[in-house]
Amino acid sequence: MNMRKFLAILLFAAICCNLGAQEGFYNNRPGTTLKWIIYDGDGDCFGYCHEKLVRIDGDQDNGEIHYAYLFYDSDGKSVTGDKPFAFQVRVKDGQAKAYVNNVSQAIVSGDYMPVGDLSSIPDDIAVGDILRDTEISVRVLRVFTATNRYTNRRVTAQETIEVPAGTFDCFLVEDDEYFTGKGPFPVKTWVARGVGIVRQVIYQKDSSVNQVLELIP
């Protein structure tokens, strides 16, 4: 499970890849930090994820995105040390590749990350829309490469969601996700315009809940 989630974190790097869009369904403001509380399948607090968008260079089809992550267990203790876990996304000709330089930090942090590709969600989505399948290449240093795929992607509802960070008008995006060929793992993601992931439920293959993430202040 840890390795599957580790691969999933690298797909999350593509959430902000839609560099040229305005008020899309992602955090596109450098310097802004998003924070999520993470619950396990039993509803108990598992930990926390803090994502800071450091900077964006380039445009929608060719650019680089730099992130800094901090991860904490349920007691608020860092699980990856005092230094932020940094990784970079490179977009070339509209295709995203994620790069990680610290393998040990990446593996430890794998269970603390949201998943999904929000970069390909149009600004004008509506309930009933079918979104195109996507895939993202992943590289750790230069010795490990994988491909994550997202299929059966559709917008199934528009709902008002209340989480610790507040109340948000969201679209619910559902998809099936494959990590290095393993899956499908169903995922439900509530996204708000100009914000990004407000709530996410990640399921096991047997449809039991693996994790729930909610946006916090």
C-alpha positions as CSV (number, residue, x, y, z in Angstrom):
1,M,0.0,0.0,0.0
2,N,2.8,2.4,0.9
3,M,4.5,2.0,-2.5
4,R,1.2,2.5,-4.3
5,K,0.5,5.7,-2.5
6,F,4.1,6.8,-3.1
7,L,3.5,6.6,-6.8
8,A,0.3,8.4,-6.3
9,I,2.0,11.4,-4.7
10,L,3.9,12.0,-7.9
11,L,0.7,12.1,-10.0
12,F,-0.6,14.7,-7.5
13,A,2.3,17.0,-8.7
14,A,0.3,17.4,-11.9
15,I,-2.6,19.0,-10.1
16,C,-1.3,22.4,-10.8
17,C,0.0,21.7,-14.3
18,N,-2.6,23.7,-16.0
19,L,-0.4,26.7,-15.8
20,G,-2.2,29.0,-18.1
21,A,-5.8,28.5,-16.9
22,Q,-7.5,31.1,-14.7
23,E,-9.3,30.0,-11.6
24,G,-9.1,26.4,-12.4
25,F,-9.7,23.6,-9.9
26,Y,-6.2,23.8,-8.3
27,N,-4.0,26.1,-6.2
28,N,-2.3,28.4,-8.8
29,R,-1.0,31.0,-6.3
30,P,2.7,30.7,-5.5
31,G,3.4,31.0,-1.8
32,T,0.0,29.5,-0.9
33,T,0.0,26.5,1.4
34,L,-2.8,23.9,1.4
35,K,-3.3,21.7,4.4
36,W,-5.2,18.4,4.7
37,I,-6.0,16.2,7.7
38,I,-5.9,12.5,6.8
39,Y,-8.2,9.8,8.3
40,D,-7.7,6.1,7.9
41,G,-10.4,3.6,6.9
42,D,-11.7,3.5,10.4
43,G,-12.2,7.2,10.6
44,D,-9.3,7.8,13.0
45,C,-6.8,10.6,12.4
46,F,-3.8,9.3,10.5
47,G,-1.8,12.4,9.9
48,Y,-1.5,15.7,8.0
49,C,-0.2,17.0,4.6
50,H,1.0,20.5,4.0
51,E,1.6,21.5,0.3
52,K,3.3,24.8,-0.6
53,L,3.3,25.9,-4.2
54,V,6.8,27.5,-4.4
55,R,6.8,28.8,-7.9
56,I,5.6,28.2,-11.5
57,D,7.9,28.8,-14.4
58,G,6.7,28.7,-18.0
59,D,3.3,28.2,-19.5
60,Q,0.6,25.5,-19.8
61,D,2.4,23.3,-22.3
62,N,6.0,23.9,-21.3
63,G,7.0,24.8,-17.8
64,E,8.1,23.7,-14.4
65,I,6.3,23.7,-11.0
66,H,8.1,23.5,-7.7
67,Y,6.5,22.2,-4.5
68,A,7.5,21.9,-0.9
69,Y,5.7,19.4,1.3
70,L,5.6,18.8,5.1
71,F,4.1,15.6,6.5
72,Y,3.0,14.9,10.1
73,D,1.7,11.9,12.0
74,S,-1.5,12.0,14.1
75,D,0.5,13.5,17.0
76,G,1.9,16.3,14.9
77,K,5.4,14.9,14.6
78,S,7.2,15.3,11.3
79,V,7.6,12.0,9.4
80,T,10.2,13.3,7.0
81,G,12.4,15.5,9.1
82,D,12.7,19.2,9.5
83,K,13.4,20.1,5.9
84,P,10.5,20.2,3.4
85,F,10.2,17.4,0.9
86,A,10.7,19.1,-2.4
87,F,9.7,17.8,-5.8
88,Q,9.4,19.2,-9.3
89,V,7.0,18.8,-12.1
90,R,8.1,19.4,-15.7
91,V,5.5,19.9,-18.4
92,K,6.7,19.5,-22.0
93,D,4.3,19.6,-25.0
94,G,1.4,19.2,-22.5
95,Q,2.8,16.0,-21.0
96,A,3.7,15.9,-17.3
97,K,6.7,14.2,-15.6
98,A,7.3,14.4,-11.9
99,Y,10.8,14.2,-10.4
100,V,11.8,13.3,-6.8
101,N,15.4,13.5,-5.5
102,N,15.0,12.0,-2.1
103,V,13.8,8.4,-2.3
104,S,13.6,7.7,1.4
105,Q,11.5,10.8,2.0
106,A,9.2,9.9,-0.9
107,I,8.5,6.4,0.3
108,V,7.8,7.6,3.9
109,S,5.5,10.4,2.7
110,G,3.6,8.2,0.3
111,D,0.7,7.5,2.7
112,Y,0.2,11.2,3.4
113,M,-0.6,12.6,-0.1
114,P,-3.8,13.3,-1.9
115,V,-4.0,11.7,-5.4
116,G,-5.3,12.6,-8.8
117,D,-4.8,14.7,-11.9
118,L,-6.8,17.9,-11.8
119,S,-4.7,19.6,-14.5
120,S,-7.0,18.3,-17.2
121,I,-10.3,19.5,-15.7
122,P,-11.7,22.3,-17.9
123,D,-12.7,25.5,-16.3
124,D,-16.3,25.2,-17.5
125,I,-17.1,21.7,-16.2
126,A,-20.7,20.6,-15.5
127,V,-22.3,17.6,-14.0
128,G,-22.4,14.8,-16.5
129,D,-19.2,15.7,-18.2
130,I,-16.9,12.9,-19.2
131,L,-13.2,13.8,-18.7
132,R,-10.4,12.5,-20.9
133,D,-8.2,9.7,-19.6
134,T,-4.8,10.9,-18.5
135,E,-1.5,9.4,-17.5
136,I,1.6,10.9,-15.8
137,S,5.2,9.7,-16.0
138,V,7.1,9.5,-12.7
139,R,10.9,9.4,-12.1
140,V,12.8,9.0,-8.8
141,L,16.3,10.2,-9.4
142,R,17.2,8.5,-12.6
143,V,16.8,4.9,-11.6
144,F,13.0,4.4,-11.3
145,T,10.3,5.3,-13.8
146,A,6.6,4.5,-13.6
147,T,3.4,5.5,-15.3
148,N,0.1,6.3,-13.4
149,R,-3.2,6.2,-15.3
150,Y,-6.5,7.7,-14.6
151,T,-9.6,6.3,-16.4
152,N,-13.4,6.4,-16.3
153,R,-13.2,10.0,-15.2
154,R,-16.5,11.8,-14.9
155,V,-18.2,14.7,-13.1
156,T,-21.0,13.2,-11.0
157,A,-22.3,16.0,-8.8
158,Q,-22.2,19.6,-7.7
159,E,-22.4,19.9,-4.0
160,T,-21.8,22.2,-1.1
161,I,-19.1,20.6,1.1
162,E,-18.3,21.6,4.7
163,V,-14.8,20.7,6.0
164,P,-12.7,22.1,8.7
165,A,-11.4,24.9,6.4
166,G,-14.9,26.1,5.7
167,T,-17.8,25.6,3.3
168,F,-17.1,25.2,-0.4
169,D,-19.1,24.9,-3.6
170,C,-17.6,21.8,-5.2
171,F,-17.8,19.5,-8.2
172,L,-17.4,15.8,-7.4
173,V,-15.0,14.1,-9.8
174,E,-14.8,10.3,-9.8
175,D,-12.3,8.1,-11.5
176,D,-10.4,4.8,-11.4
177,E,-6.7,5.0,-10.9
178,Y,-3.9,2.6,-11.8
179,F,-0.4,2.8,-10.3
180,T,2.3,0.9,-12.3
181,G,-0.4,-1.3,-13.7
182,K,-2.1,-2.1,-10.3
183,G,-5.7,-1.2,-9.8
184,P,-8.3,0.0,-10.4
185,F,-8.5,2.0,-7.2
186,P,-11.7,4.1,-7.1
187,V,-11.3,7.7,-6.0
188,K,-13.8,10.5,-5.3
189,T,-12.5,14.0,-5.2
190,W,-14.5,17.2,-4.4
191,V,-12.8,20.2,-6.0
192,A,-13.5,23.9,-5.6
193,R,-12.6,26.5,-8.2
194,G,-9.4,28.4,-7.3
195,V,-8.8,26.1,-4.3
196,G,-8.2,22.5,-5.4
197,I,-9.0,19.4,-3.4
198,V,-11.5,20.1,-0.6
199,R,-12.3,16.5,0.2
200,Q,-11.0,13.2,-1.2
201,V,-11.9,9.5,-0.5
202,I,-9.5,6.9,-1.7
203,Y,-10.8,3.3,-1.9
204,Q,-9.2,-0.1,-1.9
205,K,-9.9,-2.4,-4.9
206,D,-12.6,-4.1,-2.8
207,S,-14.4,-0.7,-2.5
208,S,-13.5,-0.3,1.2
209,V,-12.2,3.1,2.3
210,N,-8.5,3.4,2.5
211,Q,-8.2,7.1,3.4
212,V,-10.2,10.3,3.6
213,L,-8.6,13.7,3.3
214,E,-10.2,17.0,4.2
215,L,-8.9,20.6,3.8
216,I,-8.1,22.4,7.0
217,P,-7.3,26.0,7.8
